[in-house]
């Protein structure tokens, strides 16, 4: 798909958009400053800049600004003060060549997330067809931390491509093509995600999603669909809630719906790992036939983290029961009081990147079952948003089922 911005910090993406910008420079092509913002590929389809709200005189970030024409439009029409950031040096050069002296606009070459970490908070941010070119786990934390309370975040992203391929239901990039008329397509990586997954990611990172609209081509023969996502930075006032989300939208299979989650907590903090689907979670997994719950905790802890414990080091907290689709899920929380070794990634495991976290600074995006266990464990854990579950504690000194 052809866009006109670049933002991802991944080297493949930077190279692709640098090639794209070089070809446009060689052609001497610069698009005109538009009369309105078009979030899709088609003039007049969908809303315009009004979805950003009142931006007169406000500091705004254009993420993946490309040749800079949209930043110039907002500065001229609304008096906005726009910083356009693009990772590609050739795209950046295109903007400087045509609009480098434009009042109210500043063009910067670099990674948008790194820029956000150094800049003063912005009052709004947007991206036109550029969010599909960035790993959301790279960009969204920086936006969360560097947008003012209540600031709008509006962006468009690919939903269905020219081959009719729809979005993924997990946070993973795929190969896409940047197309230029009469020239060889440029391969790149893009995150083409479902609206629900975008909504979950934004919620996990401190945003309230206000609307997601699908923009379709006016030509019935064109299968391309673009998502327009409107969100807003949630206020930071009040108790800070840690977010949680499902690891997958698919329900667990019935034979895999009974599992354990192990709390390993010591002087360094709470041990959590990152699942390949993006959730942070406790060590744990499915109970195998013939195992006691304590034995499952010991086995899963060793398989996932390399830590060694004994069944007598495991204290069972109780059972948590919830529903996912039509499956009843039973999770048993446990506390490991003693262990040997240091946590490390293990071969062929889905969870890795093990880290110790302070209880007052838990990461967003906790796996729902882990969030439920932590809530049941201690009353002084910070508030965690998660699906409700029925918790039945074990009586003191009571062992779990064997």
N, C-alpha and C positions, 0 to 999 in steps of 0.2 A: 504494500500500500504506500502511496505517496503522501507524505506529510510535508512539513516545512520547518521542523524543529528537531533538535536532538538534546538529550539530557542524561541518558544513562551513563553511569561511571564505569560500566563494563567496557573493556578495551575493544571487543568486537563491535559494540554499538558506536563507540567513538570513531572507529575506523570507517564504518559504513557511512555515517553522516559526514565525515570529512571527505570521502569520495564523492558523495552527493553534492556537497557544497562546492567542491572543486569543479565538477562538471557544470554547475550553474555559473560559476565565475568564468569558466572558459567560454560559455555561451554568451556571457554578458547579460544574463537575464536577471532582472529584479522585478518582483511583482509590484503592482501599484498599491498605494495605501488604500485600503478598502473604505467604503462608506459605512460599513457595519461589520460586526463580528459574525462570522459563520463558523460554527463549531464543527460542522461536518465538512464534506468535500463539495457541497452543492450550494451555490448562492441562493439566499432567501429561504433555505430550509431550516426550520426551527427558530428558537428565540435568538436574540442578539445579546449585546452587552448588558441589557437590563437585568439579566440574571445575576450580575455581580452586585446589584443594589446601587446605592448612592456612593460613587467613587470619586466625586469631585474633590480635588485637592489631596487625595489620599495616596499613601505610599503603597505601591502594588508591585508584586513580583510576577514577571512573565517567565514561566519555566519552559525552557527549550524554545527560545524566541526566534531562532532562525534568521531570516532576513530583516526582522524587526518591524514589519509593517503593522502588526496588530498593536504593538506597544505605541507606535507613533499615532495610530488612530485614537487610542484611549487618551493620550496626552493632548492631542488637538481638540477632540470633541468634548472631553470631560475635565480637562485640566488636571488629570491624574499625574502623579510622579511615578514613573514606571522604570524599574530595573529589569532589563532583559538579560537573562543568563543562558548561555549556550556552551556546551562542552566542545563542540566542533570548532576548530580554529577557522576553517573556511566559511562556515555559516556565520561566525562572528565577523569575519572580514566583509562578508556581503552586507551585513547591517551597518558596519562602519562606513563602507564605501558610499552608501546612499543616504544614511541618516545619522551619521556620527556627530553632527552638530545640532541635532533636533532639540529644541528646548523641552525640558521636562522628562527627557529620556536618557538613560545611561545604559550602555551595553557592556557586558562583562563576559569574558571567556573563562569557563571553568565548570566544575561540578556544582549543580544547584544545591545539593545537600550540604556540601562543604561551605558554600557561600552563606547559606542560611545560618550555619553555626557561628559565623563571624559577624553577621549583620544585625542591626537593630530590628525588633519585631516589625513585620509588615501588617498592614491593615486589610489586605486582600491578596490572594494569589490565584493564578489561573494557568492553564496550559491547553493549547489547541492541538489535539491529536498527538501529544507528546508523552502522556502518562503510560502509554503502551510500550514506550522505549526505556522504561526505568524499572528496576526492581523495587516494588513498593516497600519492601522491608528496608531499603536504603533511603528512600526519599521521605516516606510518611513520618518517621520519627523526627526528622529535622523540621518538617512543616508543623508537626504538633508542638514542638518546643519553641518555634520562632514565628508563629502567627499570634496576633493579639486575640484576647478573648472575644468571641463573637465574630471574628473575621471570616468572610466567605472564602471558600475554596471551590472553584468551579473548573472542571476539566472535561475534555472529550477524549475518548479512547475507542479503539477498534473493537467491534463486537463480532461482525461477520466479514470475512475477507472476500476478495474478488473471485476466489475459487468456491465460495459458499461455505467455507469452514467456520463453524461457530466457536464460541469461547470455551476455554478450559474451566473446569470446576476446582482446580487447585492452583496454588501460586507457583507457577513454573513457566519459563519462557519457551517459545517455539520459534522455528525458522519462518520468517516472513520476507517478502520482497519489497524493496523500495523501487517504485516504477517511475521512469522518465520517458517521455514520449520519444520514440524513434531511437532509444538507447537501450543497452543491455541492463536488465534489472539488477539491483544491488542487494545481495542477501544480508539480512541482519537478524537480530533476536528481538522478539517482542513478547510482552506479557498481555495476552488476550484473555481476559477474565470475565466470568459471568457477572451480571449486575449484583447478584446476591453476595458474591465473593468480594466485590469492591465495597459493598455496604458493610460487610463484616470487618474488612481491613480498616476502613475508615473509623468505624465504631471502636475497634481495638486501639486506635491511635488518637483518641480524644476528639473525634468529630461527630457531629450529629448530621446524618444524611437527610436532606430535605426533599430531594427528588432525583430520580434517575429516568431519563427519557431516551427512547430509542429513535434515532434519526435515520430515515431510510431514503434511498435515492429516488428522485422523481421519475427515473426511467424504470419501468417495470422489469426490464431485462437485466438490471444491475443488482446483484445480490448483496452489495456492500451495506452494512449497517454500522452506525457509529453511536456509542453511548454518550450522553451528556449527563454528567454527574454534578449535582449541586449539594454542597455540604457546608458546614459552619463549625468553627472551632468552639467546642463546649467551654463554658466558663470554668476557671480553675478554682472558684470559690467553693466552700463547703468541704466535706470529707472527700479525700481522694480515693476513688474507686479503682481497683485493679480490674481490668477487663478479662473476660474469658470468651472462648468460642469453640464450637465443635471442631474436631480435627478434620472431619470429612462430612459431607452432606449425606453420604450413604449410611444406612443404618447398619449396626453391627450384626453379623450373622449369629443365629441363635446359639450355636455351640461355643461362640467366643464372647458371650455376654456376661460372664462372671470373671472378675479380675481383682487384682490388688493394686494399691498404690502405697509406696513406702516413703515415709517422712524421715529423711536423714538430716538431722539438725545438730550443729555443733558450734564451736567458737567462731568458725568462719562464716556461718550462716546456714541457709537452707539450700540443699542440693536440687537443682533443676537442670533439665536438658532440653534441647530444641529438637522437636520432631521434624522430619523432612517436609511435612505439610505446614510447618511454621509455628505450631503451638509449643509453648513451654510447659513441661510436665515433670511430675515426680517419676522416679524409677518405678517400674511395675509392669504388669502384663496379665496374661490369661492363666487361670488355674488349669493345670494339666491333670488328667485322670490319675488318681492314687496319691496326689499330693495333699498335705495339710496346707492351710493358708500360710503358716509360718514358713514352711518349706518353699512355697511359691515365692514369697518375699525374698528369701535368701538366694534362690536360683536366679530370679529376675535381676536382683541387685548385682550379682556377679556377671551375668550375661551382658547387661547394658552398661555397667560402669566399671567393672573390674574390682569392685570392693567386695571383701569377704566378710561374712557375718555368720552367726550360728542361729538356729531356730530359737534358742533360749534368749537371744538378744532382741527378739521381736515381740512387741506388745501390740495386740490387735485392739483397735479403737471401737469398731462396730461396723455395721453394714449401711450402705447408702443405696437406695432403690429409686430409680427414675425410669422414664420411658423414652426410647428413641424410635420414632415411627411406631410400629406394632410390636417392638421387642422390649421386654422388661430387662433392664440392665442392673446388675447387682455388683457393687464395688465395695471392697473391704479396705478400710484405711488401716495403716499400721505405722508404728514408730520403731525405728531401729536405734537402739541405745548404744551399741558398740560395733565397731567395724575395723578392718585392717586394710591398709593400702590407700592410694590416692585415686580419685575418679579420673577415668580416661575413656576416650572413644573406643568402642570395640568393633571388630570386623563384622560386616553384614547386619549391623543393628540399625533400626530406623531412627533412633534417638541418639544424639551426640552433643558435642559442644557443652559438656557439663560445667556448670558454674555454681559458685556459692553466692547466694543472694541474701542481703539483710531483710528481715521480716518487714521493715518499714519502707522498703524500696523494691518490692516484687515487680517483675516485668509484666507488661500488658500482654494479652493473648495467651493466658493460661488455658490449658486443656480443661474442659468442663469438669471431668471427674477429679482431676487434681485440685481444682478450685473448691469443689464440694468437700473433699477430704480436709483441706486446710481450714475451711470454715468450721468444720465439726471438731477440729483438733484443739484450737485455742481461741479464746474470745478476744485476745489482743492482736490477732492478725488484722491488718487493714481491711476495710470493706472490699469485697470481691463480688462483682456482678456475675451470676451464673444461673443456669436453669435450676429450678427447685428439685430437691431430692428428699426422700424420707429417710432420716437417720435413726438407727436403733443402736445405741451404745451397748457394748458388752459390760457386764457387771465386773467390778474390780476383781482381779485374780482369775477371771473366767477365760478359758482358752477358746479359740475359734474351732470351727468344725474340722474334723480330721478325716 
